């Protein structure tokens, strides 16, 4: 399931997943998310508004439950940031599933980062197929 809480590029994510053969549902229904065998949690925008919307839809606890039970879970952009305990932006509390606080990047860092760049593997992880020192296209 792709979590729809009004903050994300849902159609692009759906097309990418369907191109890989996945059967995809975009939903804000707690029961559908709870019954999903994988969850994608996208997001674009302000942390405070996103957390308010998640609570209005009562999705915060079902997201936490899916992470806790080991369901394959992908947080994208703001969706990943909201997994942390707090956001510097607006001093907003996140979901608290990852200990830590999301800070704004230093002004010296060029944002957004769009274009081709090399990826360097710092330590092995679940994306083992990512080649060290190979070029990838970034949009973030």
Secondary structure as UniProt FT lines:
FT   STRAND          2..3
FT   HELIX           10..19
FT   TURN            20..21
FT   STRAND          26..27
FT   HELIX           30..34
FT   STRAND          38..41
FT   HELIX           47..56
FT   TURN            57..58
FT   HELIX           60..68
FT   TURN            69..70
FT   STRAND          72..75
FT   HELIX           78..81
FT   TURN            82..83
FT   STRAND          84..87
FT   HELIX           89..91
FT   STRAND          92..93
FT   STRAND          98..102
FT   TURN            107..108
FT   STRAND          114..119
FT   TURN            126..129
FT   TURN            132..133
FT   STRAND          134..139
//
